[in-house]
Amino acid sequence: MGVNITSIKTSSNGAWQGDNPLDFAFPLLIVQTTLILALTRFLALLLKPLRQPKVIAEILGGILLGPSALGRNHAYIHRIFPSWSMPVLESVATLGLLFFLFLVGLELDLTSIRRSGRRAFGIAFSGISIPFISGIGVALVLRKTVDGADKVGYGQFLVFMGVAISITAFPVLARILAELKLLTTPVGETAMAAAAFNDVAAWILLALAVALAGDGPGEHKSPLISIWVLLSGVAFVVFMMFVIRPAMKWVARRCSAEGGAVDEAYICLTLAGVMVSGFITDLIGIHSIFGAFIYGLTIPKGEFAARLVERIEDFVTGLLLPLYFASSGLKTDVAKISGGRAWGLLVLVISTACAGKIVGTFAVALMFGMAAGESLALGFLMNTKGLVELIVLNIGKEKKSFGWPPILTNDNLSPCVSANAFYAEISSLPILTNVKDQTSHPHTFILFDFRSGVLNDEVFAILVLMALFTTFITTPTVMAIYKPARRSSALTHSHRKLRDLTNTDESKDELRILACLHGLSNVPSIITLIESTRSNKKSKLKLFLMHLLQLTERSSSIIMVHRARRNGLPFINRFRRDEWHDRVAGAFQAYSQLGRVSVRPTTAVSSLSTMHEDICYVAETNRVTMIVLPFHKQQWRGEGDQETIENVGHEWRLVNQRVLRNAPCSVAVLVDRGFRTAGHTDTDTDTATSTQNVCILFFGGADDRETLELGGRMAEHPAVKVVVVRFVGDEGCERNGELDDAAMAEFRIKWDGMVEYTEKTSSNIVEDVLGVGQCGDYDLIVVGKGRFPSPMVARLTEGQAEHLELGPIGDLLASPGRRILSSVLVIQQHDPALMGETSVVENDGDGNVGEGEISKAV
């Protein structure tokens, strides 16, 4: 039974009163949204091993739910996706698209485009001009081959086809580069810069295509209308940049000056501005998303912009945007591509799109001196389609090239044309479907939209499949043809440990440490620890500071990393009045000026399952002596002796475990309990203003001998007091006793008078170790991991340990609830013979293999 669209209500009275919720707009929207999200998430999970971007799953989900698959069941399609409900679904999806394009403009850094250089510009220009010309050639073939394509305006069709084939999806490309860990390789950097140029050109061409398409009858439309639309669009951009942008800078300054929570009024007004800007560009004749994008560009990059992203990104990208991609799939009817001719056209379009983009990019990249493998990989990367492609296709399907009156009755038909003749005439048009003879009722309205989209159903389906195919092949193709030689070059470097600095004259003057950070809270403790190892002699200290950033589905995480790589310090984007800028940048810049300290920041973006590869790669290539990792829990003791624990997640614990297992050098894990008040040394007078008390617990073994090496370096610092406590069991001689005795004797001779040394015979090691931690006399306790513990320590492993990766003593001191006051540093000495050895049983599902992804050190 048909539904009268004028009688559709928002919500039902409920099933108990005889209403079917699926006959009402809002309950049906809920069902549609839930179904789309469930299916697309399931498909994304299936495609994850293939490293496919989420947009692939979202479009495929729409195609499966639409007329191509499930939609062939008429009972399903008329109940779940009836034609009267599609305007509601598409309105909600377009609202999500509106705010997503606002986020894209908000995060787009125009200054980076100007800094990209001639190579990126040349590659972008060839990568868009050659496919655009090829697209025009394909459009000529389609106009002569596809039924109804020749009824569309000539110029509109050519422009839409050229844009659809020539563009590159910048957000999708960034996601693929991050997944492949190529963001900061030469290929990745060039691809991102060229895609930024391409993105700007795509928006200009899209505005041109929309202006040319219009909505009036194409045959009688004056060319001046398109000119007026373009001029109005230019005037809108000028107004936004020279009037609205200064106003938004004032708003951003007000919000940043307040320091605390941003006034909700500013947030609401800004979000309302997104919709107003969209309405204005829609009024002009350009799509509303163009206004939202330009409005996003007017927001200054800073704390206010970060708050906006934080408020709306998850809701928009996680809930609303998938509806837009799925709605594109719902409009795609693969059945329209039937017969050898249609499939031949699909092959032609795909071949032309790939050849134009790949060959054009490959040739120009070779001209700029890039290697053949890199040039070919760059060509496939630039061939990525996605968001902008679908926007172009949807606008092309919606925009009309000619029109008849939308509402006709038998009363307003020409007297010389009979109703039956008129019905027969309009029914013959290929753009009409489900036309019913209503002429037997002389006053019945016939509701028809006698206007054809610039792209009809067959062309639309061909181009959607082309976008899917070109994006799908990008990841496996690039993985096959471009393999940066990271591992082979890295393995040529020797493995390092602190002992090597003592035994090797060549490297004794420089200590290289890689310190990893989860976030801002790790900064003070890392600075304190590194400062305590800074010798007062002529030896140098080089600190590689790495911000570990998890690769998530949020686009802002990649944008943040891209800026961090470009600007140097981790956490620092262009947030000039940001708290993080003041605290982090100030801390590390001041620290690097202490003398004989070189700080080189880097950023790693990766999924947590492969984050350890990034860390180990930087340690290997930079010949790092020790990696310092933050423990996944931070503990503080506040008022009333109340212990507070901040846990960043079990996944980060697995990262530490993999680093300990695969590291090419010694590793230290810092359990922070407020290790933030290191003694400061005046570089002019070399006098300490406070003292840091460090206790080294020595039980024996290679890891414990490494603690002595670190303790010796700390002893050189005038603001650090080192105490060594050697535990001796009742058994007498311990395992490796000769090596331990020799190391201890050498240590005591070298640091005689600078280090306090005591021996302790212990009958209850647990009580004695906890006593050291609970006494409060020490700011930091340094222990070895004890992978092969002495018999005295081995007894501790009989019980259930909470943190096996820290070893028996480290676990004892790190576990909460034991009233330990001191921070703890657990050290594992590197031994090539023990690579891969671990006492930790973990089931992390680590099946991903990839090259390390690290940004340039600045």
TISEDREN-727737 format. One line per 2 residues: for each residue z, x, y of C-alpha. Coordinates in steps of 0.02 Angstrom, whole numbers, plus 50000, padded with zeros to 5 digits. Each point is the difference from the previous one (the first is absolute). Layout:
Z,X,Y | ...
***
This chain:
50000,50000,50000 | 49955,50068,50170
50131,50039,50132 | 49984,49941,50178
50035,50157,50100 | 50059,49900,50150
50143,49930,49895 | 50067,50167,49935
50186,50020,50033 | 50103,50158,50008
50135,49962,49872 | 50031,49872,49864
50141,49877,49971 | 50033,50075,49830
49951,49967,49821 | 50137,49869,49979
49913,49891,50130 | 49833,50017,49915
49923,50137,50108 | 49906,50145,49923
50046,50155,50104 | 49828,50074,49967
49924,49861,50106 | 50093,50064,50153
49958,50152,50104 | 50160,50102,50002
50055,49985,49817 | 49823,50041,49948
50001,50153,50115 | 50159,50060,49915
49920,49983,49828 | 49841,50088,50056
50096,50144,50081 | 50112,50024,49848
49853,49998,49882 | 49901,50124,50104
50146,50121,50020 | 50047,49993,49815
49823,50032,49940 | 49960,50136,50126
50162,50093,49964 | 49966,49990,49814
49824,50069,50026 | 50067,50137,50113
50118,50051,49860 | 49856,50006,49876
49893,50105,50119 | 50140,50118,50049
49962,50127,49862 | 49823,50010,50071
50073,50033,50173 | 49905,49856,50077
50053,49936,50172 | 50086,49833,50007
49854,49919,50091 | 49899,50010,49838
50129,49896,49908 | 50011,49874,50142
49812,49970,50007 | 49987,49992,49811
50143,49875,49998 | 49907,49889,50121
49840,50012,49898 | 50092,49953,49840
50084,49852,50084 | 49839,49944,50083
49837,49923,49939 | 49950,50157,49905
50132,49980,49863 | 50140,49873,49999
49911,49896,50130 | 49870,49951,49870
50132,49877,49940 | 49973,49858,50123
50169,49920,49966 | 50086,50164,50046
49899,50037,50157 | 50015,49823,50068
50188,49999,49969 | 50054,50177,50049
49865,50050,50125 | 49922,49837,50063
49877,50017,50142 | 50115,49909,50123
50136,50132,49975 | 49893,50153,50036
50012,49987,50191 | 50190,50002,49985
50000,50151,49882 | 49873,50094,50105
50096,49964,50160 | 50158,50075,49929
49901,50148,49930 | 49913,50027,50167
50168,49998,50089 | 50054,50141,49884
49838,50092,50037 | 50031,49977,50186
50169,50086,49991 | 49936,50133,49880
49864,50050,50123 | 50135,50005,50133
50094,50125,49889 | 49841,50101,49976
49978,50013,50188 | 50185,50037,50019
49990,50149,49881 | 49828,50066,50049
50013,50160,50101 | 49848,50013,50113
50047,50175,50054 | 49978,50064,49822
49820,49938,50004 | 49965,50105,50154
50076,50153,49916 | 49903,49983,49838
49859,50115,50048 | 49813,50007,49981
49996,50008,49811 | 50094,49836,49977
49895,49916,50135 | 49837,50062,49924
50049,49943,49826 | 50057,49831,50066
49840,49976,50099 | 49886,50039,49854
50113,49901,49883 | 49978,49843,50103
49825,50017,50073 | 49904,50038,49840
50082,49858,49900 | 49974,49882,50148
49814,50035,50002 | 49996,49983,49811
50092,49834,50016 | 49868,49935,50118
49868,50044,49870 | 50098,49907,49865
50020,49852,50117 | 49810,49986,50017
49984,49993,49811 | 50137,49870,49984
49923,49888,50133 | 49839,49992,49901
50085,49982,49830 | 50158,49895,50015
49978,49815,50025 | 50059,49945,50172
50023,50176,50068 | 49844,49985,50108
50073,49847,50087 | 50132,50110,50082
49972,50081,50168 | 49906,50164,49979
50109,50111,50110 | 50165,49929,49938
49956,50027,49817 | 49941,50179,50027
50157,50049,50098 | 50120,49922,49875
49914,50083,49853 | 49996,50169,50087
50185,49991,50045 | 50052,49941,49827
49913,50146,49914 | 50043,50139,50123
50187,49982,50033 | 50143,50097,49919
50169,49919,49969 | 50124,50114,50086
50162,49924,49927 | 49929,49997,49823
49935,50179,50018 | 50171,50059,50058
50080,49919,49848 | 49876,50081,49880
50023,50172,50079 | 50188,49983,49986
49990,49945,49819 | 49887,50147,49959
50111,50118,50101 | 49855,50052,50109
50064,49944,50170 | 50021,50178,50063
49863,50091,49907 | 49846,50045,50105
49908,49854,49921 | 50141,49878,50036
50022,50056,50180 | 49815,49987,50035
49987,49831,49914 | 50145,49928,50101
49930,50063,50165 | 49824,49940,49961
50066,49832,49940 | 50093,49980,50166
49836,50023,50094 | 49917,49882,49877
50137,49870,50026 | 49974,49996,50188
49812,49986,49978 | 50024,49861,49873
50102,49896,50121 | 49870,50023,50136
49860,49949,49881 | 50104,49854,49936
50026,49936,50177 | 49813,50017,50028
49960,49907,49839 | 50118,49858,50042
49931,49986,50176 | 49823,49991,49933
50045,49872,49867 | 50074,49870,50116
50013,49819,49949 | 49856,49917,50088
49829,49957,49934 | 49917,50165,49975
49829,49941,50048 | 50052,49936,50171
50138,50124,50041 | 49973,50103,50155
50019,50189,49980 | 50107,49995,50157
50138,49918,49899 | 50022,50155,49892
49998,50110,50154 | 50135,49893,50081
50104,50010,49843 | 49987,50190,49996
50039,50017,50185 | 50149,49885,49982
50060,50105,49854 | 49985,50160,50102
50095,49917,50143 | 50136,49948,49879
50019,50179,49936 | 50008,50068,50178
50130,49871,50049 | 50106,50039,49848
49994,50188,50028 | 50030,50003,50187
50115,49850,50023 | 50086,49956,49838
50023,50180,49939 | 50107,50053,50151
50101,49841,49980 | 50031,50039,49816
50051,50178,50046 | 50131,49926,50116
50062,49887,49859 | 50007,50147,49880
50101,50104,50125 | 50122,49857,50026
50025,49980,49813 | 50019,50188,49970
50123,50018,50144 | 50114,49868,49925
50026,50114,49850 | 50068,49865,49885
49917,49841,49941 | 49839,49952,50086
50012,49839,50100 | 49928,49859,49894
49912,49930,50154 | 49887,50154,50008
49960,49987,49814 | 49957,49815,50014
49894,50024,50155 | 49906,50144,49920
49963,49901,49842 | 49947,49851,50105
49883,50119,50091 | 49912,50034,49835
49953,49817,49982 | 49955,49980,50184
49885,50152,49990 | 49920,49929,49844
49972,49833,50086 | 49919,50082,50151
49874,50099,49897 | 49963,49845,49897
49971,49907,50163 | 49882,50136,50056
49900,49986,49839 | 50065,50154,49910
50113,49978,49848 | 50186,49983,50037
50044,50156,49898 | 49911,50107,50130
50125,49944,50132 | 50148,50038,49886
49930,50174,49964 | 49976,50042,50184
50173,49932,50041 | 50073,50117,49868
49918,50148,50087 | 50093,49957,50161
50172,50023,49921 | 50064,50177,50031
50044,50099,49845 | 50188,50014,49999
50162,49919,49947 | 49943,49827,50056
49841,50015,49896 | 50103,50057,49851
50112,49848,50017 | 49848,49884,50004
49928,50079,49843 | 50168,49988,49913
50017,49816,50045 | 49833,49934,49941
49912,50124,49886 | 50075,49950,49833
49977,49814,50032 | 49821,50020,50059
49936,50127,49873 | 50102,49936,49854
49977,49812,50018 | 49866,49948,50125
49867,50135,49985 | 49975,49977,49811
49956,49819,50039 | 49856,50059,50108
49929,50115,49868 | 50024,49867,49867
49914,49870,50109 | 49850,50117,50007
49998,50000,49811 | 50016,49810,49997
49841,49990,50103 | 49908,50115,49881
49901,49911,49866 | 49928,50129,49883
49898,49860,49919 | 49893,50001,50157
49935,50168,49940 | 49894,49934,49858
49841,50065,49925 | 49922,50172,49999
49945,49988,50181 | 50177,49970,50065
50077,50137,49894 | 49862,50115,50053
50045,49964,50182 | 50182,50042,49960
49948,50168,49927 | 49889,50030,50152
50140,49964,50122 | 50126,50110,49906
49875,50143,49981 | 49951,49992,50183
50180,49994,50061 | 50053,50146,49890
49845,50105,50032 | 50003,49978,50188
50184,50040,50020 | 50016,50136,49869
49837,50091,50035 | 50022,49989,50188
50177,50067,49995 | 49957,50132,49870
49855,50071,50100 | 50094,50011,50165
50155,50073,49916 | 49892,50138,49926
49929,50034,50172 | 50177,50026,50065
50035,50129,49866 | 50100,49901,49875
49983,50040,49815 | 49887,49892,49894
50143,49928,49897 | 50100,49959,50155
49849,49924,50085 | 49962,49889,49851
50181,49944,49985 | 50001,49962,50186
49846,49892,49979 | 50082,49894,49865
50159,49986,50102 | 49905,49939,50152
49917,49870,49890 | 50165,49906,49983
49995,49818,50052 | 50141,49877,50027
50081,49908,50142 | 49869,50013,50138
49863,49968,49873 | 50078,49836,49948
50032,49951,50180 | 49816,50025,50038
49947,49901,49847 | 50118,49856,50036
49948,49989,50181 | 49818,50007,49946
50031,49857,49880 | 50092,49897,50130
49889,50031,50151 | 49855,49879,50019
49825,50042,50051 | 49937,49823,50035
50074,49827,50003 | 49973,49815,49991
50120,49869,50065 | 50155,50011,49891
50027,49813,49993 | 49854,49883,49969
49992,49814,49966 | 49860,49887,49958
50021,49931,50177 | 49949,50162,50087
49852,50042,49889 | 49832,49992,50081
49919,49829,49975 | 49846,50082,49932
50098,50087,49862 | 50067,49892,49862
50172,50036,49931 | 49933,50035,49827
49869,50118,50070 | 50133,50091,50102
50111,50015,49847 | 49857,50068,49897
49958,50125,50136 | 50175,50070,50020
50033,50000,49814 | 49854,50119,49976
50084,50135,50103 | 50077,50136,49890
50152,50013,50111 | 50063,49825,49958
50099,49953,49846 | 50077,49841,49931
49897,49888,50114 | 50025,49817,49956
49894,49854,50051 | 50106,49907,50127
49853,49907,50078 | 50037,49835,49917
50146,49982,50119 | 49923,49991,50175
50155,50053,50097 | 50072,50131,49883
50020,50174,50075 | 49914,50143,49912
50105,50156,50027 | 49890,50152,49980
49997,50174,50074 | 49814,50028,50012
50020,50182,50045 | 49965,50150,49892
50107,50155,50000 | 49916,50164,50043
50039,50052,49821 | 49969,49864,49870
50093,49987,49834 | 49884,50115,49903
49994,50139,50130 | 50189,49985,50024
50032,50019,49814 | 49883,50150,49989
50088,50089,50144 | 50176,49964,49934
49954,50072,49830 | 49922,50149,50089
50164,50031,50093 | 50099,49986,49838
49887,50119,49906 | 49991,50135,50135
50189,49999,50023 | 50035,49996,49814
49897,50155,49961 | 50073,50104,50141
50160,50058,49915 | 49932,50046,49827
49846,50082,50075 | 50096,50107,50123
50123,50050,49863 | 49854,50055,49892
49900,50099,50128 | 50135,50072,50113
50146,50094,49926 | 50089,50114,50124
50049,50161,49912 | 50183,49987,50039
50082,50033,49835 | 49895,50149,49949
50027,50088,50165 | 50183,49957,50003
50035,50074,49829 | 49949,50173,50059
50160,50014,50102 | 50156,50072,49922
50152,49892,49976 | 50146,50031,50117
50189,49995,50001 | 50135,50068,50114
50028,50148,49886 | 49822,50057,50033
50041,50028,50183 | 50134,50122,49951
49897,50095,49872 | 49831,50003,50090
49987,50110,50153 | 49839,49915,50054
50079,49831,50031 | 50181,50041,50038
49980,49969,50185 | 49945,49819,49988
50082,49848,49919 | 49884,49850,49978
50081,49831,49974 | 49918,49831,49976
50119,49863,50058 | 49956,49820,49957
50057,49848,50099 | 50007,49816,49956
50038,49946,50176 | 50093,50031,50160
50171,50002,49918 | 49956,50159,49903
49962,50102,50156 | 50175,50059,50054
50053,50055,49827 | 49836,50093,49970
50016,50091,50166 | 50180,50045,49960
49955,50067,49828 | 49850,50101,50060
50099,50069,50146 | 50137,50061,49883
49871,50105,49905 | 49935,50081,50160
50050,50181,49993 | 50060,50087,50157
49893,50151,49957 | 49815,50028,50021
49948,49897,49849 | 49887,49854,50041
50015,49819,49947 | 49850,49887,49983
50038,49816,49978 | 49869,49879,49934
50061,49827,50044 | 49923,49858,49900
50020,49816,50035 | 49980,49904,49836
49914,49835,50036 | 49968,49875,49862
49824,49932,49990 | 50018,49812,50010
49880,49856,50026 | 50044,49996,50184
49859,50067,50105 | 50123,50065,50130
50068,50129,49877 | 49831,50085,49992
49976,49989,50188 | 50172,50078,50025
49959,50143,49884 | 49832,50027,50083
50085,50017,50169 | 50140,50105,49929
49873,50122,49928 | 49909,50008,50165
50153,50018,50111 | 50103,50116,49893
50180,49950,49979 | 50035,49868,49871
50055,49832,50068 | 49918,50040,50166
49853,49889,50041 | 49969,49966,50182
50168,49916,50026 | 50047,50099,50154
50159,49906,50041 | 50050,49974,49820
50172,50041,49932 | 49920,50096,49857
49900,50103,50123 | 50155,50047,50099
50108,50042,49851 | 49878,50074,49874
49881,50091,50115 | 50141,50064,50107
50099,50060,49850 | 49863,50097,49915
49922,50067,50159 | 50169,50066,50056
50034,50069,49827 | 49835,50093,49994
50047,50087,50163 | 50157,50079,49925
49901,50155,49957 | 49924,50068,49840
49975,49819,49943 | 49827,49924,49979
49991,49812,49971 | 49839,49929,49929
50004,49811,49977 | 49891,49910,49873
49988,49823,49934 | 49966,49941,49824
49936,49825,49965 | 49992,49951,49819
50057,49877,49872 | 50171,50048,49935
49932,50034,49827 | 49897,50146,50067
50108,50055,50147 | 50063,50150,49902
49823,50069,49992 | 49993,50004,50189
50166,50091,50013 | 49958,50128,49865
49827,50030,50075 | 50070,50045,50171
50133,50110,49921 | 49868,50090,49897
49871,50028,50135 | 50127,50055,50130
50094,50116,49880 | 50162,49907,50029
50159,50076,49932 | 50104,49842,49989
49970,49813,50012 | 50141,49897,50075
50002,49817,49947 | 50113,49863,50069
50100,49908,49868 | 49951,49818,49984
50175,49948,50053 | 50091,50041,50161
50187,49976,50007 | 50119,49988,50147
50186,49970,50010 | 50045,49890,50148
50157,49919,50066 | 50133,49956,49875
49928,50126,49876 | 49860,49876,49965
49849,50079,49915 | 49827,49945,50057
49847,50036,49893 | 49819,49991,50057
49879,49996,49853 | 49815,50025,50038
49953,49941,49826 | 49988,50054,49819
49815,50043,50024 | 50048,50144,50115
50119,50063,49867 | 49852,50011,49882
49906,50101,50132 | 50141,50127,50002
50001,50008,49810 | 49814,50037,49993
50015,50135,50133 | 50141,50083,49905
49893,49997,49845 | 49837,50065,50077
50051,50102,50152 | 49921,50173,50019
50158,50070,50079 | 50187,49971,50008
50058,49826,50049 | 50157,49940,50089
50057,49818,50008 | 50113,49958,50147
50130,49863,49977 | 50042,49961,50180
50174,49940,50048 | 49987,50037,50184
49947,50182,49995 | 49951,49995,50184
50117,50108,50100 | 49941,50175,49965
50069,50141,50102 | 49887,50042,50144
49964,50179,50045 | 49957,50049,50177
49841,50101,49982 | 50047,50106,50150
50176,50049,49950 | 49990,49970,49812
50171,49919,50006 | 50042,49847,49897
50074,49849,50085 | 50057,49920,49834
50012,50045,49818 | 49913,49922,49850
50098,50019,49838 | 49894,50018,49843
50068,50012,49824 | 49897,50067,49854
50058,49947,49826 | 49942,50128,49872
50004,49961,49813 | 49860,50114,49939
49816,49985,49962 | 49836,50023,50093
50027,49852,50116 | 50172,50062,50050
49932,50175,50032 | 49876,49919,50120
50146,49924,50095 | 50066,50176,50029
49835,50050,50081 | 50012,49852,50119
50183,50035,50031 | 49960,50178,50052
49879,49939,50131 | 50127,49875,50065
50131,50138,50010 | 49891,50090,50127
50014,49855,50121 | 50146,50028,50118
50041,49814,50006 | 50009,49978,49811
50148,50047,49892 | 49959,50017,49815
50127,49985,49859 | 49948,50037,49819
50105,49924,49861 | 49960,50065,49827
50062,49894,49857 | 50050,50094,49844
50035,49902,49841 | 50126,50033,49864
49859,50051,49882 | 49981,50167,50083
49821,50063,50012 | 49877,49865,50048
49816,49987,49960 | 49896,50121,50106
50165,50084,50044 | 49922,50171,50028
49868,49933,50119 | 50131,49896,50090
50119,50146,50015 | 49863,50113,50067
49944,49871,50127 | 50178,49967,50057
50040,50185,50013 | 49845,50031,50104
50042,49851,50110 | 50178,50056,50033
49947,50178,50042 | 49864,49943,50119
50105,49871,50092 | 50168,50084,49989
50109,49944,50144 | 49884,49857,50046
50029,49885,49851 | 50165,49940,49929
50002,50013,49810 | 50120,49922,49875
50002,49976,49812 | 50074,49846,49922
50047,49977,49818 | 49977,49817,49965
50068,49895,49859 | 49942,49836,50079
49836,50033,50088 | 49978,49821,50060
50163,49998,50094 | 49971,50172,50074
49824,49960,50061 | 50053,49832,50071
50145,50086,50085 | 49881,50115,50093
49895,49852,50055 | 50147,49890,50050
50099,50129,50097 | 49891,49985,50155
50003,50188,50034 | 49813,50021,49976
49852,49923,50091 | 49880,50047,49860
50022,50039,49816 | 49858,50096,49916
49981,49989,49811 | 49867,50044,49873
49916,49863,49901 | 50051,50083,49837
49851,49955,49892 | 50073,50111,49863
50184,49985,50040 | 50140,50112,49938
50112,49930,49863 | 50129,49960,50132
49879,49891,50097 | 49910,49933,49848
50152,49894,49956 | 49963,49895,50155
49833,49946,49928 | 50083,49908,49857
50034,49849,50112 | 49873,49886,50082
49937,50082,50160 | 49940,49895,50147
49882,50130,50075 | 49937,50115,49863
49875,50084,50116 | 50146,50080,50093
50076,50080,49845 | 50179,49977,49940
50092,50071,50151 | 49880,49926,50128
50015,49829,49920 | 50189,50012,50004
50001,50041,50186 | 49861,49879,50050
50063,49843,49913 | 50077,49873,50118
50177,49937,49980 | 50078,50172,49971
50058,50025,50181 | 49894,50157,50022
49994,50050,50184 | 49880,50147,49996
49811,49996,49997 | 49924,50077,49844
49850,50113,49976 | 49936,50013,49821
49883,50148,49966 | 49876,50025,49859
49926,50174,49984 | 49817,50007,49959
49956,50072,49830 | 49817,49993,49940
50062,49992,49820 | 50093,49838,50038
49858,49908,50089 | 50007,49819,49943
50174,50018,49927 | 50115,49861,50054
50162,49924,49940 | 49956,49835,50079
49927,49863,49893 | 49892,49894,50113
49875,49863,49972 | 49910,49989,50165
49828,49948,49945 | 49926,50152,50081
49822,49987,49943 | 49910,50041,50160
49918,50168,50018 | 49930,50058,50164
49985,50145,50118 | 50138,50037,50123
49983,49912,50168 | 50074,50096,50142
49961,50003,50181 | 49965,50156,50098
50148,50094,50065 | 49997,50000,50187
***
